[in-house]
Amino acid sequence: MKALITGANKGIGFAIATEMAKQGIEVFVGARSKDRGLAAVNELVSKGLKAHYVQIDLQDQASIELAASEIDDLDILVNNAGIPDSPKAGQPALQMDKAVEEYSNDDLRLTMEVNFLGTHAVINQFLPKMTTTGKIINLTVPIQPNEFWHPLAYMTSKAALNAMIMAYAWEFDAKHQQRQIFGVLPGAIATDLNGTTVGDLGGLVRSSEDAGKLITKLALDSVNHNGEIVQYDGKILSDYEAQLR
């Protein structure tokens, strides 16, 4: 089996690549930076795992097209790469307490271009290269604001991504295909984007390795998850539209 994971040079993406490779899957580490991507691949190979570097930049259509030309018979595509907001010097990538009125149109535009349009471009380019039973897994986030969580740009881009999942899923079913596309909510994960550590928020924050095991398990199980949004605890968010309200 072959799997491509975008944004796989670190964090959740690297954890997914590691876990899938441990299961005997040939993994393709997608990353913008050649140096960081090759470093991740070298770490996997040093452990006896099968891995390759693929340069992918979600803001560069040419890089996506070139990457797709290099891989055939892809079984699993994990869309992990994304940004939480437009980068600001001296500030964390994901500002948990950023007020809604502090977001500019540029913040929203860039986040949507990467997380939604960039992911859409990856799916469209790689879909013809996937097997007839291929699975597309999109990492997503809750879109219901709460006291801990209401990053407007990130939530908006992921809400659009979730709508795209459902549209593709409907078409797969309508065309009687065996392919699947679904979203996974990995929960609160400690990464360099949010500055949290494992055990924060009363134990709610978990490790990247936990997310890697969850996504690999879903990718390899025999359940049809097409069109689903699967939460970290296995719950299927069948009330997704209610959340939007």
Long-range contacts (C-beta under 8 A, 24 or more apart in sequence): 1-25, 1-26, 1-75, 1-76, 2-26, 2-27, 2-28, 2-71, 2-73, 2-74, 2-75, 2-76, 3-27, 3-28, 3-74, 3-75, 3-76, 3-77, 3-78, 3-219, 4-28, 4-30, 4-54, 4-67, 4-71, 4-74, 4-76, 4-77, 4-78, 4-126, 5-29, 5-30, 5-78, 5-80, 6-30, 6-31, 6-56, 6-58, 6-78, 6-79, 6-80, 6-81, 6-122, 7-31, 7-80, 7-81, 7-82, 8-37, 8-40, 8-78, 8-80, 9-33, 9-36, 9-37, 9-39, 9-40, 10-36, 10-40, 10-192, 11-189, 11-191, 11-192, 11-193, 11-208, 12-80, 12-139, 12-186, 12-189, 12-191, 12-208, 12-211, 12-212, 12-215, 13-78, 13-80, 13-81, 14-40, 14-208, 14-212, 15-207, 15-208, 15-209, 15-211, 15-212, 15-213, 16-78, 16-80, 16-211, 16-212, 16-215, 16-216, 17-44, 17-51, 17-212, 18-44, 18-49, 18-209, 18-212, 19-209, 19-212, 19-213, 19-215, 19-216, 20-76, 20-212, 20-216, 20-219, 21-49, 21-50, 21-51, 22-49, 23-216, 23-220, 25-50, 25-75, 25-76, 26-50, 26-51, 26-52, 27-51, 27-52, 28-52, 28-53, 28-54, 28-71, 29-53, 29-54, 30-54, 30-55, 30-56, 30-67, 30-81, 31-55, 31-56, 32-56, 32-57, 56-81, 56-122, 58-82, 58-114, 58-115, 58-118, 58-119, 58-121, 58-122, 59-113, 59-114, 59-118, 61-121, 64-118, 64-121, 64-122, 64-125, 65-125, 67-125, 68-125, 68-126, 68-128, 68-129, 71-126, 71-129, 72-129, 73-129, 73-130, 73-131, 74-126, 74-129, 74-130, 74-131, 74-134, 75-130, 75-131, 75-133, 75-134, 75-135, 76-134, 76-135, 76-137, 76-219, 77-122, 77-123, 77-126, 77-130, 77-134, 77-135, 77-136, 77-137, 78-137, 78-139, 78-215, 78-219, 79-119, 79-122, 79-123, 79-136, 79-137, 79-138, 79-139, 80-139, 81-114, 81-118, 81-119, 82-114, 82-115, 82-118, 82-119, 82-139, 82-157, 83-110, 83-111, 83-114, 83-115, 84-111, 84-151, 84-153, 84-154, 84-193, 84-194, 85-111, 85-151, 85-153, 85-154, 86-110, 86-111, 86-153, 92-193, 92-194, 92-195, 93-192, 93-193, 93-194, 94-151, 94-154, 94-193, 94-194, 94-195, 95-151, 96-148, 96-149, 96-151, 96-194, 98-151, 98-152, 100-150, 100-152, 103-152, 103-153, 107-152, 107-153, 108-152, 108-153, 108-156, 110-153, 111-153, 111-154, 111-156, 111-157, 112-153, 112-156, 112-157, 112-160, 114-157, 115-154, 115-157, 115-158, 115-160, 115-161, 116-157, 116-160, 116-161, 116-164, 119-161, 119-164, 120-164, 123-164, 123-168, 123-181, 127-179, 130-179, 132-177, 132-178, 132-179, 133-178, 133-179, 134-179, 134-180, 135-179, 135-180, 135-181, 135-182, 135-219, 135-225, 136-168, 136-179, 136-180, 136-181, 136-182, 137-181, 137-182, 137-183, 137-184, 137-215, 137-218, 137-219, 138-162, 138-164, 138-165, 138-181, 138-182, 138-183, 138-184, 139-183, 139-184, 139-186, 139-215, 140-165, 140-183, 140-184, 140-185, 140-229, 141-185, 142-185, 142-243, 143-243, 143-244, 144-243, 144-244, 148-201, 159-244, 162-229, 162-240, 165-227, 165-229, 166-227, 169-226, 169-227, 170-227, 172-226, 173-226, 173-227, 179-226, 180-224, 180-225, 180-226, 181-226, 181-227, 182-218, 182-225, 182-226, 182-227, 182-228, 182-229, 182-230, 183-228, 183-229, 183-230, 184-214, 184-215, 184-218, 184-229, 184-230, 184-232, 185-229, 185-230, 185-231, 185-232, 185-237, 186-210, 186-211, 186-214, 186-215, 186-232, 187-211, 187-231, 187-232, 187-233, 206-232
